[in-house]
Amino acid sequence: MIRVVVAGATGKTGKEVTKGLLGVDDIEIVGAVGRQRVGIDLGDYLGVGTLGVRINSSLVEVIQTAKPDVLLDFTLPSVAGNNALIALTYGVHPVVGTTGIPEGERKQIEEYCQEHNTSAAIIPNFSLGAMLMFRFAKEAAKVFDKVEIVEKHHETKLDAPSGTAKRLGDFLTQEIQEEIPIHSVRLPGFVAHHEVIFGSLGESLIIKHDTINRESFIKGVALVVKGISKKKGVSYDLEDFV
């Protein structure tokens, strides 16, 4: 069994992913870190019955007592990078779904993994559909030389553009060799939506992916959690694990 601690287990995404992972073979949730409902049983919070795992506000304390193999992080950009570094110092593989981590902290994570021959994953989108959007867009970029990205998220998302849109822009820049404009929308009613719009004389092509529910991340998260120990360095793309 792969022992997993979830940081941000009481947040919108963390809650859905944690609940989904409870039914995945070979994965065991052994710890939960959150800012809400500290001290109560995680299973009671998720509505699945008592699990014997209490929500704690201290990541270090949870790692020391639960001894996980993997830290799964769905927290905030201001703390996710430091959480990953803490995990690495305890020999735990960080799998980070939080976007907007400062570049300096990402570099620190990369350097630590290189120096200590270990691995981490910082992946902006765990959806298999989003992974395919990247692949299809790269094919389209071989034909079209003009493209822009539109991303729409819920109004509480802190970073803009989204991590997915920035990664997608960098990905397509390798084909088109120019910076890709990204447009961000933050409104109630959205979860996560991305459009890649290609234009040429007399035609356009739109490749669109909609995240309707955060349950769409569960399969991708499980793939990364199961595969992270076999990697070296920092992985940034779900496709590395598929």
N, C-alpha and C positions, 0 to 999 in steps of 0.2 A: 504494500500500500504506500502511496505517495502522501506524505503528511503535509497538509496545507494550512497556513494561517492566512486569513483574509483581513487586510487593513481597509477600512471603509466599508465594513460589513453591514452597517446600518444605513448607508447611502442608497440612492435610487438604483444605481447600477450594481453596486456591491451586494445589495440585498437579493436582487434577482439572480445574479450569477451564483452566489453562495447557495441559494435554495436549489438551483439547477444542478450544481455539482454534487449535492448530497445523493443523487441517484446515479452517479457515474462510477463505473467499476474502477477499482485500483486507486481511487482518490478518497482520502479521509480528511474531513475538516476538523482540525485539532485545536484551532484557536481563532478568536475574532477580536479585532480592534475597532472601536468606534467611539464617536463623541456622544452618541445618544444611548439611552437605556443601559448604561454601564452597570454591571453586576447581575443582570438578569440572564437567564439561559438563552443561548442563541436560538435553539429550536423553538422555544416558546415565542421569541420575537418573530421568527419566520412563520409561525403557525403550523409547525410540523411535529410538535411534541418535543419533550425534553431530550436534549442531546448530551448533557453533561459538559457543555462548553459554555463558559460564561464570557460575556462581552467585557472587555478590559480597555482602559484608555491608554495603557502603556505598551507600546510595541516591544520594547526590550524585555519587559517582564513576561509577556506572552511567549516570545521566542525562547527565553531561558527556561520556562516551565514546560512548554509544549514540544520543544525540540523538533520543529518542522523541517521538511526538505525544501519547501517552496513558500515564499511570501507572495501572495497575490494582492496587488495594490490598486484600489479604486478610491483614491482619496482626493487630495487637492494638489495643484501644481506647486504650492508653497511647501509641501511636506513630502511629496512622493519621492523626490530625488534623495532626500536624506533617509527616508525609510529604506530605500534600496541599498544605500551604503551601509546602513546598520545591519541589514540582512546579510550582506556579503561578508561583513566582519565576523559574523557568527557562522559562516559556512553555509548559508541558506541562499538558494537561487531566487532572485527577485523576478517576478513576472508582473510588469507594470502596464496597466491600461489607462492610467491617468495621463492626460495630454497637457502640454504647456510647461513641462519641466524646463528650467533654465538651461541654456547651452552649457554653462560652466559645470553644472552638476552632472549632465550627461557625459561630459568629457571625463569627469572624475570616475564615473561608473565604468566607462570604457577602459581607463587606465588601470583601475583596480582589477578588472577581469583579465586584462592582459598580463599584469604583473603576477597574479596569483593563479593563472591558468584555470579560470572558472568561467561561468556564463551567467548572463542576464538577458531578459527580453523587455524591450520598451516598445509596445505595439499600439498604435493609435486606434485600431479598429479590429476587433476579433470576429467580425462577421465574414462568413465564407462568401457571401454575395459581394461585399465590398472588395474582397480579394480578387474576385473575378472582374469587377469593374476596373481595377488596376490593369489586369491582363488585357482586357478588351481595349481599354484606352491606349495602351502602348501599341497595339496593333493599328489602331486608327491613326495614331500619330505618325506612322510611317507613310500615310497617304495625305493627311491634312497637315498644313503648317501653321494654322491659326486656331487657337484653343483658349477658352476661359473656363474657370471653375466657379460654380455657385454652391455654397454650403449653407444649410439651414438647420438651426438647433434651437432647443428650448431656451427660454429667456434667462435661465440661471447658469448657463454654461459660461465659465469665466474666461476662457481663451478664445480669441478670434484673430485670424482664421483657425479653424479646427485643426487638430493634429493630423487627421486623415487628409484634409485638403492640402495642408502644407507638404505632407509626404507625397501626395499625388502630384502636386506641382513640381517637386524636386524630381520625381520619377519621370514625368513627361519632358522636363527640361533636357534630360539626357538624350531624348530623341529629337526635339525641336530646336534645341540650342538657343533658347531665349526664355526670359522669365515669363511665367504663366500668371496672368491676372487672376486673383481670387476675390470673390464677393461673399460677404458674410451677412446672414440674417439671424436675428435673435428675437423670437416671438413665442408666446404661449401656444401650445398645441403641437409643436414639432418635437420629435425625439432626435433623430439624426438623419439628414438627407443630403446627398451629394449629386451634383450634375456636372458632367464633363461635356462642354458644348464645343463642337468642332465646326468651323465654317470654311467654305471655299466658294468659288464662282458658281452661283446658281443652285447651291445645296448646303444643307447643314446636317449634322449628325449629333444626337444627344444620347449619351450613355448615363443612365440614372440609377441610383441605388437608394432605396428607402428603408430605414430601420423603423419598423412599426412598433416593435416591442423589444426591450432589452434582453429577452430570452434568446434572441438571435445570436448573442455573444457566447452562449454556453458551450457549443460544440468547439468553437475556435479556442476558447480558454482551456478546455480540457486537452486539446491537442498540444498546446504549448506547455501546459503543466506537466504532461506526460513526457514531452520531448526535451525539455530545457536542460536536463542533466547530461544529455548526449552532445550538447553544443559547446563551443568555445567562443568567448567574446560576447559582444552585445548584438542581439538580433532585433531588427526593426520591422520585419515584415512577416505576416502570418504565413505567407507562401513558403517560408523556410521550413515550416513544420508540417506541410500538407504533402 
